[in-house]
Amino acid sequence: MSYSQSEFAELDDISAAAYGHAVELGRFVREDIALRLALSPAEVEHAEKVLTLLRLLQPMPGDPDVLVPVGPDVATADLVSSAETQIRDLQQAVTDVRSRLMSLTPVYFEGRRLRNRLEAFDVITDQGTVQCMLDHLSTHCRLEVASVAPGGARPGPQLQAARKSSLSMRERGVDVRTIYQHTARSDLATRAYVRDVTAAGVEVRTADQVIDRILIYDRETVFLPTHEQQDEESTGGAIVVREPTLVAFVCSVFEHLWDGATPFVPDTSRAPSIADDLKQSILRLMAKGYKDEMVARRLGMSVRTCRRHISEITEELEATSRFQAGYNVAVSGMLEQRAGRETDSG
């Protein structure tokens, strides 16, 4: 869908004031706003229409008769994403809309400060809106971007987009750090991508297991997957977190994962140690009784590859089945002994 310039409503002072009170209340209540701002029904109706056209008011999921305010950045992305990608000659109009809406950011955060702190995030269900916000933040971030990407090999289009974005950020002096899982090391395309971006100063590490997908911009904004988003192929939405305490916590989680991860140097000969890490992880999960599918998901590999590793481990342990192998590992204390040797050698 495309937009003409006439469809971008003009933001007036009354509508801006009504938006501020709606943010403070958590919803747009016509009677309350009319009373607090001394507005006539016609003025309230006009403000509601303007804010709805500007996407600053959106229907509450599950209750479309209730309008709730969203952040100016969310509204901006929702309103202008199609215009930005489809109509080049409307770029100036898009810029004007973004400037007008982003001018409400102080109003938005002041209203959020006056409300209880439980609603310190936004849930974005539309993948196109999420991608528009990610593109905007990648273009305008100032200091650093940190990410965790679970799973194995990166899809080709994803690598191309990531290469362009990472190199652009490095040209602006932005620090870029990424954590993959060990299984990504076996993919030639991913290795070529890592070789290109690390040459530009991007830092990449891998770990046997990670928690979930994480994106952190300038230690101010965090993107987390929605509950329905189970893997990298999912087209679900995202939870956007801006509350400083929550953002700081996610940053601490990232740093913990980063400290325990192994640098991804494509031309190095550290494959045996990584293979040992994977084997240890498989042994731990087998000892806990996890099925093949769960082990594969936790380690970011295909079920077929996981079963091949399990078969090799079972043969090495001289067990007749994976269940016996897991049991033998659990009762023998093998993992504890190996962990102890690693600690002593460190």
N, C-alpha and C positions, 0 to 999 in steps of 0.2 A: 504494500500500500504506500502511496506517495502523498505528500502534503503540499498545498499551496501556501504562500506567505500569509494570505488572508485568514487561514485557519488557525494561525498561532494567535491566541487571544492576548490582549494587552493586559498586563498586570498593573492594577491600580492600587492606591493606598488602602482602600476599604478591603479589597480582596486579600492584600498582604496581611492586614491586621486580623482578618477573619481566619486566615491560615495559621497565624501565630497562636490564636486562642484554640484552634482545633488541635494543634500539636500538643498544647498544654493539657487539653481535655482528653486526648487520645482518640477523638472522633469528632465529626462535624454534626453538632446538635443545633439546628436552626433556632429554636426558641432561646437557648442559652446564649448563643452568639448575638442574637438580636437584642437581648436584655443587656449583656455586658458591654456591647459597643453602641447601644442606643440606635439601632438600625431599623429601618422599616422592612416589612416583609419583602418588598420589591428589591431592596438593596441586598438583603440576605440571599435572595434567589439569584441575583446577579453575581454575587461573590461565589456562590456555589457553582454556578455555570462556568465562571472564569477558571476557578481552581480545578474543576473537573476536566475542562478542555486542556488545561496545562498539565494534567495527570498528577497534580499535587494532592488530589482527593481520588481515592480508588475504592471500589466496593470491597467490603470485608469478605474474605473467603468463607463460604458457608452461609453468609447473611448479606446478600447483595443490596438490601435496602439500607444498610448502614455504610456510610462513607467514612473512611479513615485516612488521615494524612500520611504521606510518605516523604522521605528525604528529598531535597531538591536534586541530588545527583541521580537518584532512582527515577524521579519524574523526568528529568532531562533525558536520560538514556531511553526511557520508554517513548518519549515524545518525538525525539529527533533521529533515532537510529535509522529508520527507513529513509528519511530525507538525506542523511549523510551519505548513505551508500548508493542511493538511486538517482539523486538529482544534484549534480555538481554545481549548477548555477544558483542553488539555494544555500550555498555554504555560508554566505554572509548572514542570511536570515537565521540559520541554525546557530551561528555564533552569538547573535543577538539574544536568542531565546536562552541559550545556556548562561549568558552573562546575567540576564534578568532573574532567572531562577536561582542561580548560585548565589546571587546577592541576598537570598533569603536564608543562607546557611546559618548566620548568627541567630536569626529568629528561631530556626529549627532547633539548634542545640540549646538555646536558652530555654525553650519549651521543654525539651527533653530533660534538662537539668531540674526543672520544677516538678516533673513527674517522677514516679518511683523508678528505680534503676533496673527493674526487671525487663524492660523492653529496650535493651541496649543493642539491639541488632535488627536487621531487616531480612526477611525471607523473600527471595526472588525466585519465582517458579518458572519464568520464561527464559529458556536458554539463550535466545537472541539478546535479551536485555542483559543477561549476565556477561555474554561475550563483549557487548558494547562497553560495559563498565570496565571489564578487564583491559580492553584495548585502550580506553581512556587513561586508566591508571598506569599502564605500561608506558604510555607516551609521556605522562606528566610526573611520574615518580622522580624524586630528587636524589635519594641517598642509596637505598638498597632494595632488592627484591629477593625474598627467600621462598623456596618452594619444596614440597615433598610430593613426589609422583609415584604412587604404588604401581605394581604390575611389572611386566617384563619389557619386551621390545616396544619402542615408541612407533606408532603408525606414521607412515611417510608424510602425509599432509600436516600432521601435528609437529613433526620434526622441522619441516620447512618453515612453518609459522614461528616456531620457537627459535629457530636459528636467526630469522630476520629480527624478531623482537629482542633477543639477547644481544646481538651485535649492535643494534641501535641504542640500547641502554648503555652498553659499554662505551660507545662513542661519546655519550653524555657524561661519562664518569660514574655511572651507577654501579654499585657492587651487586653481583648476581651470584647466588648460591643455590644449588639444586641437589636434592637427595633422591636417587633412584634405588631400586632394589638390585641385589647382586645379579639377578637373572637378566637384567638389561645389558650386562657386559657381553653376552654371547651374540648379540645382534650386530651385524656389520654396519647397518645404516645408523644405528644409535652410536656406535663407536666412531663413525665418521663425523657425526654431528658433534659429539663431545670433543673430538680432536679440533674441529673448527672453532668452537666457542671457547675452549680453554686457552687456545692460542691468543684469544682476544682478552683474556683475563677472567673469564667465567670460572667459578669453582664448582666442581661436580664430585660428589661422593656417592657411595652405595652402601646399603645395609641389608642384612638378611631379611629383616622384617621392619615394616613401618606401620604407623597407626592408621593414617588415612591421608587423603589428598589435602594439602594445605598450601595457601598462597598468602604471603605477607608483603605488603607494600609500605615501605618507609616506617615500619614498626608502628603504623597508625591504623591501617585497614587490613582486615583478615578475611579471606574467603574460605569457607568450609563447605563440603558437599552436603546437600540435604539428605535426610534419612533414606530416601528412595534411591539415591545415587550409590550404587554398589561397586562400580568399577569404572575404568577410564573410558569405556565405550558408552556409558550411560549418557543420556541427554537431559538429565535432571537439572534442577536449579542449584542455588547456592544460598548460604547464610552469610550475610555481610556483617562483620563485627567491627565496631568502632570504639566501644567502651574501653578506656585505657587499661583498667585492671585485667579485663578478659584478654585484650590484645597482648599485654605483657606476659600473661600466663602462656598463651600460645607460642609466643616468641621463646619463652623458656623451654617449652617442649621441643621446639625446633632445635635450639642449641644443644639440648641433651642428645637428640638423635644425631646431630652433626658431629658432636664430640666422639660418639661411638661408631661413626661410619668410616669407611675406607676410601681414600682418594681414588677417583676414577682417572687413571692415566692410560689412555688407549694403547700406547706402545710399550707399556711395561710388561714384565713377565711375572705378575703376581697371581695369575690364574689359579695355581695350586692352592694357595692360602684361601682364596675366595671359595674354591670348591670345598675345602675343608669346613669353612664357615657354613656353607649350605648343608653339608652332611650333618654337622652338629645340630643345625636348626631342625632338619628332618628327624633326627634321632629324638630331640626333645619333644617334638609334636607327636611322634609315634608313641613315645612313652606316656603321653597324656591321653592316648586312645583316640586321637583325631583320625577321621576318615581321609582317604586319599584326596577327595575334592577339597576338604577344608585345609589340608596341608598345602595343596597347590595354590589355593587362594591366598593363604597367609604369606607364602613365599613368592607370589607373583609369577608363577610359571603355569604351563599347561598341565592338565591332569595326566596326559600321556608322558610328558617329561618327568613329572613327579613320580609316576609309577615305575619309570625306568630307574630312577635313583633309588627308590625303595627296594626294587628287585636286587640291585647291586648291593645295597646295605644288608638285605636279608641273606644273600649268598655269603657275604663277608662274615656275618655273624653265625653262619651255619644253622640258620633257623628254617623251619619248614613252611612258615607263613609270616606275613607282616605282623600279625598279632603276637606270635611267639617272639619275633624280633623285638617288638616294643616292650613286651613283658621282660625279656632278658635284659634289655637296656635298663629298665626301671629298677629291677631287683639287684642288678650287678653293681650299681653305683658308678657305671662307666662315665656318665656325663660329669658327675661330681669329681671323679679322678682327673678327667681331662681338664676341667675348669681349674682345678687346683694346680696342675702343671703349667697351665697358661699364666696363672697368677704368679707363680714362682719365677717363671722365665721373664715376666714383665718387671 
